[in-house]
Amino acid sequence: MRVFFLQRPAYPDLRAHIVAEVVAHEEEGRLWPFELVSRWMATRDELLSTKEGRRALHDWETGDDAQAHEQATRYALEDGLAGARALSGGHLRLVAD
C-alpha cells in the first residue's frame, strides 16, 4: 500500500505539503513500519477527500516543492544557520547519511 507523509505548515501563509511517498506493508491491521507516525500519513483516497489533501497531492505529483522549500528556508533563518539565505535559490534534494 502506498502512503504519503503530509507535513502541516508551521506558518499560517503556507500550505500543507507532502514530504514523502512510501510503500507500507499491512500486518494485523497496522501499517508497518510506520505505525508510530500515522498521524502524518494518508492514503491517496484520504488526501483526495479534502481540499488541503488534493492541493498537496497535486503539488507532489507535479513536482512543485515551493511550500516545502519555503518552510525549510524559514526554519533555517529562524535557527540562524549560516548560509541559510543561499537555500532560497535552490531545491530540496536527497542526500546520503
Backbone as ProteinMPNN parsed JSONL, in Angstrom:
{"seq_chain_A": "MRVFFLQRPAYPDLRAHIVAEVVAHEEEGRLWPFELVSRWMATRDELLSTKEGRRALHDWETGDDAQAHEQATRYALEDGLAGARALSGGHLRLVAD", "coords_chain_A": {"N_chain_A": [[0.842, -1.169, 0.0], [0.591, 2.177, -0.876], [1.52, 5.086, 0.805], [1.362, 8.495, 1.922], [3.308, 11.049, 3.412], [2.209, 13.736, 5.075], [2.985, 17.034, 5.641], [2.019, 19.397, 7.849], [1.766, 22.924, 7.707], [4.001, 25.142, 9.45], [3.659, 27.766, 9.44], [1.223, 30.294, 9.006], [0.72, 31.295, 6.411], [1.542, 29.414, 4.625], [0.978, 26.315, 2.816], [-0.153, 22.941, 3.484], [2.027, 20.197, 2.74], [3.328, 17.412, 0.909], [5.862, 15.286, 2.028], [6.987, 12.85, 1.613], [6.575, 9.739, -0.134], [5.729, 6.498, 0.363], [6.015, 2.889, 0.493], [4.065, 0.851, 2.401], [3.618, -1.992, 4.483], [0.868, -3.906, 5.306], [0.13, -5.369, 8.315], [-1.615, -7.309, 10.479], [-3.616, -5.342, 10.696], [-2.145, -3.021, 10.984], [0.039, -0.537, 9.662], [3.109, -1.326, 8.739], [6.465, -0.241, 8.618], [5.425, 2.012, 9.906], [3.645, 2.755, 11.953], [4.054, 4.395, 14.158], [4.124, 6.994, 13.304], [1.688, 7.605, 12.237], [-0.132, 9.7, 12.346], [0.687, 11.571, 10.534], [0.421, 10.359, 8.164], [-1.229, 9.481, 5.114], [-3.504, 7.934, 2.892], [-3.892, 7.845, -0.7], [-6.634, 8.092, -1.313], [-7.55, 9.254, 1.069], [-6.224, 11.715, 0.993], [-7.408, 12.809, -1.293], [-9.923, 13.327, -0.339], [-10.079, 15.759, 0.941], [-9.78, 19.339, 0.612], [-7.29, 20.454, 1.274], [-5.675, 18.159, 1.142], [-5.999, 17.39, -1.572], [-4.796, 19.57, -2.867], [-2.161, 19.382, -1.88], [-1.451, 16.859, -2.889], [-1.608, 17.351, -5.636], [0.482, 19.257, -5.928], [2.627, 17.596, -5.206], [2.576, 15.598, -7.202], [3.096, 17.092, -9.463], [5.592, 17.96, -9.039], [6.046, 20.303, -7.635], [7.719, 21.865, -5.249], [7.632, 24.154, -3.751], [6.275, 24.994, -1.377], [7.319, 23.287, 0.627], [10.007, 23.952, 0.383], [10.015, 26.684, 1.047], [9.161, 26.571, 3.733], [11.283, 25.124, 4.883], [13.385, 26.923, 4.435], [12.579, 29.088, 6.025], [12.658, 27.896, 8.574], [15.422, 27.476, 8.748], [16.39, 30.115, 8.669], [15.259, 31.146, 11.021], [16.6, 29.623, 12.888], [19.067, 30.655, 12.615], [21.081, 29.638, 10.964], [24.173, 29.509, 9.276], [24.531, 30.703, 6.01], [21.911, 30.295, 5.286], [20.324, 31.88, 3.671], [21.158, 31.225, 1.165], [19.738, 29.006, 0.563], [17.375, 29.843, -0.515], [17.44, 29.97, -3.283], [17.699, 27.444, -4.265], [16.846, 23.917, -4.609], [15.114, 21.304, -2.865], [16.814, 18.284, -2.074], [17.734, 14.819, -2.135], [20.025, 13.347, 0.062], [22.785, 11.265, 1.03], [23.231, 9.616, 4.197]], "CA_chain_A": [[0.0, 0.0, 0.0], [1.344, 3.432, -0.924], [1.035, 6.13, 1.711], [2.036, 9.781, 1.8], [3.537, 11.772, 4.654], [1.739, 15.105, 4.889], [3.518, 17.985, 6.609], [1.18, 20.58, 8.011], [2.682, 24.061, 7.771], [4.264, 25.799, 10.727], [3.405, 29.185, 9.209], [-0.154, 30.392, 8.511], [0.607, 31.644, 4.996], [1.973, 28.279, 3.812], [0.022, 25.208, 2.713], [0.347, 21.601, 3.783], [2.73, 19.619, 1.602], [3.771, 16.026, 1.063], [7.317, 15.212, 2.126], [7.453, 11.523, 1.2], [5.629, 8.719, -0.577], [6.396, 5.235, 0.698], [5.225, 1.663, 0.464], [3.937, 0.268, 3.734], [3.043, -3.33, 4.491], [-0.157, -4.039, 6.329], [0.213, -6.589, 9.111], [-2.521, -7.305, 11.625], [-4.334, -4.079, 10.757], [-1.244, -1.883, 11.169], [0.964, -0.297, 8.56], [4.458, -1.484, 9.249], [6.931, 0.099, 9.97], [5.094, 3.422, 10.092], [2.528, 2.99, 12.861], [4.368, 5.434, 15.133], [3.948, 8.326, 12.717], [0.471, 7.519, 11.434], [-0.886, 10.962, 12.299], [1.149, 12.33, 9.385], [0.268, 9.523, 6.984], [-2.535, 9.465, 4.468], [-3.572, 7.232, 1.616], [-4.317, 8.71, -1.801], [-8.068, 8.37, -1.144], [-7.704, 10.197, 2.182], [-5.806, 13.029, 0.502], [-8.407, 13.303, -2.246], [-11.182, 13.632, 0.345], [-10.058, 17.111, 1.497], [-9.182, 20.367, -0.244], [-5.874, 20.521, 1.641], [-5.036, 16.96, 0.615], [-5.97, 17.461, -3.041], [-3.791, 20.567, -3.261], [-0.844, 18.814, -1.569], [-1.203, 15.775, -3.835], [-1.33, 17.983, -6.936], [1.842, 19.796, -5.866], [3.556, 16.455, -5.176], [2.597, 14.906, -8.494], [3.64, 17.979, -10.486], [6.964, 18.301, -8.665], [6.106, 21.648, -7.067], [8.161, 21.777, -3.858], [7.757, 25.524, -3.253], [5.825, 25.103, 0.011], [8.311, 22.612, 1.466], [11.237, 24.731, 0.314], [9.822, 27.917, 1.81], [9.139, 26.252, 5.162], [12.644, 24.761, 5.275], [14.172, 28.152, 4.45], [12.202, 29.869, 7.211], [13.229, 27.211, 9.734], [16.864, 27.733, 8.763], [16.599, 31.514, 9.035], [14.922, 31.297, 12.437], [17.65, 28.986, 13.679], [20.291, 31.403, 12.43], [22.119, 28.841, 10.327], [24.998, 30.215, 8.302], [24.244, 30.382, 4.616], [20.504, 29.929, 5.095], [19.773, 32.628, 2.545], [21.514, 30.52, -0.071], [18.705, 27.999, 0.311], [16.221, 30.412, -1.211], [17.524, 29.825, -4.725], [17.912, 26.048, -4.64], [15.745, 22.966, -4.465], [15.369, 20.214, -1.932], [17.391, 17.113, -2.728], [18.051, 13.705, -1.258], [21.457, 13.141, 0.281], [23.073, 10.086, 1.842], [23.632, 9.891, 5.588]], "C_chain_A": [[0.896, 1.244, 0.0], [0.69, 4.435, 0.016], [1.912, 7.37, 1.548], [2.21, 10.373, 3.195], [3.226, 13.239, 4.398], [2.281, 15.983, 6.008], [2.588, 19.173, 6.682], [2.098, 21.774, 8.254], [2.81, 24.646, 9.175], [3.962, 27.296, 10.64], [2.032, 29.329, 8.552], [-0.291, 30.71, 7.023], [1.114, 30.544, 4.068], [0.905, 27.199, 3.816], [0.681, 23.913, 3.164], [1.023, 21.054, 2.533], [3.178, 18.201, 1.932], [5.289, 16.014, 1.07], [7.86, 13.849, 1.712], [6.273, 10.667, 0.758], [6.343, 7.39, -0.387], [5.438, 4.065, 0.508], [5.238, 1.087, 1.867], [3.273, -1.097, 3.601], [2.045, -3.432, 5.63], [-0.023, -5.398, 6.997], [-0.675, -6.422, 10.328], [-3.186, -5.939, 11.81], [-3.471, -2.85, 10.968], [-0.343, -1.755, 9.953], [2.383, -0.325, 9.117], [5.439, -0.919, 8.25], [6.521, 1.497, 10.405], [4.008, 3.713, 11.118], [2.798, 4.108, 13.864], [4.151, 6.846, 14.596], [2.657, 8.418, 11.912], [-0.304, 8.826, 11.382], [-0.475, 11.835, 11.121], [0.945, 11.568, 8.083], [-1.141, 9.621, 6.426], [-2.437, 8.645, 3.192], [-3.988, 8.24, 0.542], [-5.799, 9.079, -1.66], [-8.309, 9.373, -0.024], [-7.302, 11.608, 1.746], [-6.855, 13.635, -0.425], [-9.711, 13.723, -1.582], [-11.207, 15.036, 0.953], [-9.404, 18.079, 0.509], [-7.682, 20.464, 0.003], [-5.096, 19.346, 1.047], [-4.933, 16.968, -0.9], [-4.897, 18.429, -3.521], [-2.379, 20.02, -3.032], [-0.482, 17.707, -2.555], [-0.889, 16.329, -5.232], [0.095, 18.53, -6.968], [2.871, 18.675, -5.931], [3.702, 15.832, -6.556], [3.141, 15.779, -9.623], [5.056, 18.439, -10.154], [7.131, 19.704, -8.098], [6.466, 21.552, -5.584], [8.301, 23.149, -3.206], [7.357, 25.651, -1.787], [6.834, 24.471, 0.969], [9.595, 23.426, 1.518], [11.127, 25.999, 1.155], [9.819, 27.635, 3.311], [10.541, 25.905, 5.654], [13.539, 25.996, 5.363], [13.862, 28.979, 5.689], [12.742, 29.225, 8.485], [14.713, 27.534, 9.857], [17.158, 29.166, 9.184], [16.302, 31.752, 10.505], [15.999, 30.709, 13.329], [18.991, 29.686, 13.52], [21.415, 30.607, 11.802], [22.878, 29.661, 9.302], [24.638, 29.754, 6.896], [22.798, 30.042, 4.348], [19.898, 30.669, 3.909], [20.09, 31.961, 1.215], [20.481, 29.466, -0.426], [17.588, 28.548, -0.566], [16.27, 30.261, -2.716], [17.636, 28.4, -5.186], [16.67, 25.22, -4.52], [16.122, 21.928, -3.439], [15.935, 19.039, -2.692], [17.677, 16.049, -1.695], [19.56, 13.571, -1.143], [21.642, 11.908, 1.168], [23.448, 10.505, 3.251], [25.134, 9.947, 5.719]], "O_chain_A": [[1.841, 1.341, 0.784], [-0.529, 4.606, 0.02], [3.053, 7.289, 1.093], [1.345, 10.209, 4.056], [3.897, 13.899, 3.605], [2.06, 15.704, 7.186], [2.389, 19.878, 5.692], [3.11, 21.64, 8.943], [1.867, 24.643, 9.966], [4.006, 28.004, 11.646], [1.705, 28.572, 7.638], [-1.331, 30.418, 6.432], [1.118, 30.721, 2.849], [0.041, 27.162, 4.693], [1.906, 23.804, 3.217], [0.648, 21.396, 1.411], [3.379, 17.851, 3.094], [5.93, 16.647, 0.232], [9.061, 13.704, 1.485], [5.142, 10.843, 1.21], [7.435, 7.182, -0.915], [4.226, 4.237, 0.382], [6.3, 0.863, 2.448], [2.461, -1.317, 2.703], [2.346, -3.087, 6.773], [-0.056, -6.438, 6.339], [-0.497, -5.491, 11.114], [-3.306, -5.443, 12.93], [-3.997, -1.747, 11.116], [-0.007, -2.745, 9.303], [2.787, 0.558, 9.873], [5.226, -1.128, 7.056], [7.221, 2.11, 11.211], [3.493, 4.83, 11.15], [1.853, 4.712, 14.372], [4.01, 7.789, 15.374], [2.557, 9.234, 10.996], [-1.073, 9.036, 10.444], [-1.212, 12.746, 10.744], [1.265, 12.081, 7.01], [-2.11, 9.816, 7.16], [-1.417, 8.66, 2.503], [-4.389, 9.361, 0.858], [-6.177, 10.233, -1.861], [-9.171, 10.244, -0.145], [-7.969, 12.581, 2.095], [-7.152, 14.827, -0.349], [-10.525, 14.408, -2.202], [-12.254, 15.469, 1.435], [-8.584, 17.684, -0.319], [-6.896, 20.547, -0.941], [-3.998, 19.519, 0.517], [-3.899, 16.597, -1.456], [-4.172, 18.139, -4.473], [-1.504, 20.174, -3.885], [0.661, 17.624, -3.006], [-0.003, 15.822, -5.92], [0.832, 18.293, -7.926], [3.875, 18.791, -6.634], [4.813, 15.571, -7.018], [3.6, 15.254, -10.638], [5.651, 19.218, -10.899], [8.24, 20.237, -8.082], [5.623, 21.201, -4.759], [9.015, 23.292, -2.214], [8.031, 26.347, -1.027], [7.164, 25.054, 2.002], [10.201, 23.572, 2.58], [12.051, 26.34, 1.893], [10.416, 28.387, 4.08], [10.944, 26.348, 6.73], [14.363, 26.099, 6.272], [14.769, 29.508, 6.331], [13.229, 29.921, 9.375], [15.2, 27.832, 10.947], [18.076, 29.406, 9.969], [17.029, 32.493, 11.167], [16.278, 31.238, 14.405], [19.951, 29.35, 14.214], [22.586, 30.87, 12.077], [22.279, 30.424, 8.543], [24.467, 28.562, 6.639], [22.481, 29.54, 3.269], [19.04, 30.123, 3.216], [19.351, 32.127, 0.245], [20.361, 29.076, -1.587], [16.929, 27.793, -1.281], [15.241, 30.408, -3.377], [17.668, 28.15, -6.391], [15.57, 25.745, -4.349], [17.302, 21.696, -3.172], [15.571, 18.819, -3.847], [17.843, 16.348, -0.512], [20.281, 13.672, -2.136], [20.762, 11.559, 1.955], [23.926, 11.618, 3.471], [25.651, 10.167, 6.814]]}, "name": "protein", "num_of_chains": 1, "seq": "MRVFFLQRPAYPDLRAHIVAEVVAHEEEGRLWPFELVSRWMATRDELLSTKEGRRALHDWETGDDAQAHEQATRYALEDGLAGARALSGGHLRLVAD"}
